[in-house]
Amino acid sequence: KKPDGKLETHTHLLTARSAAERQLWMHALQENKVKHERRFAMNKEHYGWLRVRKATKPLFFVLTKGRLAWYRSQQDADEKGALLLDECSFRREPNELRTVSLWPTQVGSQAALATGGSEGLLTLQAPDDEEFERWMLALERARDATQRKRDDRSDQLRSAASQARQKVHRSGWLVYQKRKRFVTLQSELLMW
């Protein structure tokens, strides 16, 4: 990933031994691309400035794959704190404009340690109504995605043998940079 959050792309020329083998590889790569796009759409990042209750300056928050992290500035590499959405609950604050509160639901969870508050409550306020609605939607989607992941994990455990067969989508010999290489497409990774 680039610093701006966009994915870095590279182009490689691979040559198959036959048209049929090329079609098999093209099908496997296309199928992998569709799976990746679906997964990325579910785990879209959201980021922006939010004010923390009792703080003098707003902090920069980043929501990625069910994990909410915050920093002193957008360029800061050191997290000031973080929490996992599957270890906490959140709600809109009815008596405060553009405000959401998050709190840990599991004793000893990372959420309780990361918030730093004695009661483990993190209260955030967005700068405007539009940004608040975007944050609420992103938090809800991330929570739903983590729940789907948890459900998927339990399904995967029940079908371990099937999962092992699905991990390697395709493997075989291809020519890359005028050298014959054994190439494997596994999950989202093309290896040689």
C-alpha positions as CSV (number, residue, x, y, z in Angstrom):
1,K,0.0,0.0,0.0
2,K,1.1,3.5,-0.7
3,P,1.0,6.2,2.1
4,D,-2.2,7.6,0.6
5,G,-4.0,4.3,1.2
6,K,-4.2,3.2,-2.5
7,L,-2.9,-0.1,-3.6
8,E,0.3,-0.3,-5.5
9,T,0.1,-2.3,-8.7
10,H,2.8,-4.0,-10.8
11,T,2.6,-5.6,-14.3
12,H,4.4,-8.9,-15.0
13,L,4.3,-10.8,-18.3
14,L,3.8,-14.5,-17.8
15,T,3.6,-17.0,-20.7
16,A,1.7,-20.2,-20.7
17,R,2.7,-23.3,-22.7
18,S,-0.7,-23.6,-24.5
19,A,-3.9,-21.6,-25.1
20,A,-5.8,-24.0,-22.9
21,E,-3.4,-23.5,-20.0
22,R,-3.6,-19.7,-20.6
23,Q,-7.4,-19.8,-20.3
24,L,-7.2,-21.8,-17.0
25,W,-4.8,-19.2,-15.6
26,M,-6.9,-16.3,-16.8
27,H,-10.0,-17.8,-15.2
28,A,-8.2,-18.4,-11.9
29,L,-6.8,-14.8,-11.9
30,Q,-10.2,-13.3,-12.7
31,E,-11.9,-15.4,-10.0
32,N,-9.2,-14.2,-7.5
33,K,-9.7,-10.6,-8.6
34,V,-13.5,-10.8,-7.9
35,K,-12.9,-12.3,-4.5
36,H,-10.4,-9.6,-3.6
37,E,-12.7,-6.8,-4.8
38,R,-15.6,-8.2,-2.6
39,R,-13.3,-8.4,0.4
40,F,-11.9,-4.9,-0.1
41,A,-15.4,-3.4,-0.5
42,M,-16.4,-5.0,2.9
43,N,-13.2,-3.7,4.6
44,K,-13.0,-0.2,3.2
45,E,-11.0,2.2,5.3
46,H,-12.5,5.4,6.7
47,Y,-10.4,8.1,8.3
48,G,-10.6,11.6,9.5
49,W,-10.4,14.0,12.4
50,L,-12.6,13.5,15.4
51,R,-12.6,15.2,18.8
52,V,-12.3,13.1,21.9
53,R,-14.3,14.2,24.9
54,K,-12.1,16.1,27.4
55,A,-9.3,16.5,24.8
56,T,-8.1,19.9,23.7
57,K,-7.2,19.0,20.1
58,P,-8.9,16.5,17.7
59,L,-7.1,13.3,16.8
60,F,-6.7,11.6,13.5
61,F,-8.7,8.3,13.4
62,V,-8.3,5.4,10.9
63,L,-10.8,2.5,10.7
64,T,-9.4,-0.6,8.9
65,K,-10.8,-4.1,8.9
66,G,-12.6,-3.7,12.2
67,R,-9.8,-1.9,14.0
68,L,-10.1,1.7,15.0
69,A,-6.7,3.4,15.6
70,W,-6.0,7.0,16.5
71,Y,-3.0,9.3,16.0
72,R,-1.9,12.8,17.1
73,S,-1.6,13.8,13.4
74,Q,-2.2,12.4,9.9
75,Q,1.6,12.0,9.4
76,D,2.2,10.4,12.8
77,A,3.4,6.8,12.6
78,D,2.9,6.0,16.3
79,E,-0.6,5.1,17.4
80,K,-1.9,6.9,20.4
81,G,-4.4,4.1,20.9
82,A,-6.5,1.4,19.1
83,L,-9.4,-0.9,19.6
84,L,-11.0,-3.8,17.9
85,L,-14.7,-3.4,17.0
86,D,-15.5,-7.0,17.8
87,E,-14.4,-6.3,21.4
88,C,-16.5,-3.3,21.9
89,S,-20.0,-1.8,21.4
90,F,-20.9,1.7,20.3
91,R,-24.0,4.0,20.1
92,R,-25.0,7.4,19.1
93,E,-25.2,9.8,22.0
94,P,-28.9,11.0,22.1
95,N,-28.2,14.2,24.0
96,E,-25.0,15.3,22.2
97,L,-24.8,16.4,18.5
98,R,-22.6,14.3,16.2
99,T,-21.3,12.1,19.0
100,V,-20.7,8.4,19.3
101,S,-19.5,6.5,22.3
102,L,-17.5,3.2,22.2
103,W,-16.9,0.9,25.2
104,P,-15.3,-2.6,25.7
105,T,-17.7,-5.6,26.0
106,Q,-15.0,-8.1,27.0
107,V,-13.2,-8.0,30.3
108,G,-9.5,-7.5,29.8
109,S,-10.0,-6.7,26.1
110,Q,-7.6,-4.6,24.1
111,A,-10.4,-2.0,23.9
112,A,-10.2,-1.4,27.7
113,L,-6.5,-1.0,27.6
114,A,-6.4,1.2,24.5
115,T,-8.9,3.8,25.6
116,G,-6.9,4.8,28.6
117,G,-10.0,5.9,30.5
118,S,-10.8,4.6,33.9
119,E,-14.2,3.4,32.7
120,G,-13.0,2.4,29.3
121,L,-15.4,4.8,27.5
122,L,-14.3,6.5,24.3
123,T,-16.6,9.4,23.2
124,L,-16.0,10.9,19.8
125,Q,-17.5,14.0,18.1
126,A,-17.4,14.6,14.4
127,P,-16.9,18.1,12.9
128,D,-20.2,18.1,11.0
129,D,-23.4,16.1,10.4
130,E,-22.2,14.6,7.1
131,E,-18.9,13.3,8.5
132,F,-20.7,11.9,11.6
133,E,-23.1,9.9,9.3
134,R,-20.1,8.6,7.3
135,W,-18.4,7.5,10.5
136,M,-21.5,5.8,11.8
137,L,-22.0,4.0,8.5
138,A,-18.3,2.9,8.4
139,L,-18.4,1.7,12.0
140,E,-21.6,-0.3,11.4
141,R,-20.2,-1.8,8.2
142,A,-16.9,-2.7,10.0
143,R,-18.9,-4.3,12.9
144,D,-21.0,-6.3,10.4
145,A,-17.9,-7.4,8.5
146,T,-16.2,-8.6,11.6
147,Q,-19.3,-10.6,12.5
148,R,-19.4,-12.1,9.0
149,K,-15.7,-12.9,9.4
150,R,-16.4,-14.7,12.7
151,D,-19.3,-16.6,11.0
152,D,-17.1,-17.5,8.1
153,R,-14.3,-18.7,10.4
154,S,-16.6,-21.1,12.1
155,D,-17.8,-22.4,8.7
156,Q,-14.2,-22.8,7.6
157,L,-13.4,-24.9,10.7
158,R,-16.2,-27.2,9.9
159,S,-15.0,-27.7,6.4
160,A,-11.2,-27.9,6.8
161,A,-10.7,-30.4,4.0
162,S,-12.6,-28.3,1.6
163,Q,-10.7,-25.2,2.6
164,A,-7.3,-26.8,1.9
165,R,-8.4,-27.6,-1.6
166,Q,-9.6,-24.1,-2.2
167,K,-6.5,-22.4,-0.9
168,V,-4.4,-23.2,-4.0
169,H,-6.4,-22.0,-6.9
170,R,-3.9,-22.9,-9.6
171,S,-0.3,-23.9,-9.9
172,G,2.0,-24.9,-12.8
173,W,4.9,-23.9,-15.0
174,L,5.0,-20.6,-16.7
175,V,7.7,-18.5,-18.5
176,Y,8.6,-15.3,-16.7
177,Q,11.5,-13.1,-17.9
178,K,12.6,-15.8,-20.4
179,R,12.9,-18.3,-17.5
180,K,10.6,-21.2,-16.8
181,R,9.2,-20.9,-13.2
182,F,6.7,-22.9,-11.2
183,V,3.9,-20.4,-10.4
184,T,1.2,-20.8,-7.7
185,L,-1.9,-18.6,-7.2
186,Q,-2.8,-19.0,-3.6
187,S,-5.5,-16.8,-1.9
188,E,-4.6,-13.3,-3.3
189,L,-0.9,-14.1,-3.9
190,L,0.8,-15.0,-7.1
191,M,4.1,-16.7,-6.3
192,W,7.0,-18.0,-8.3
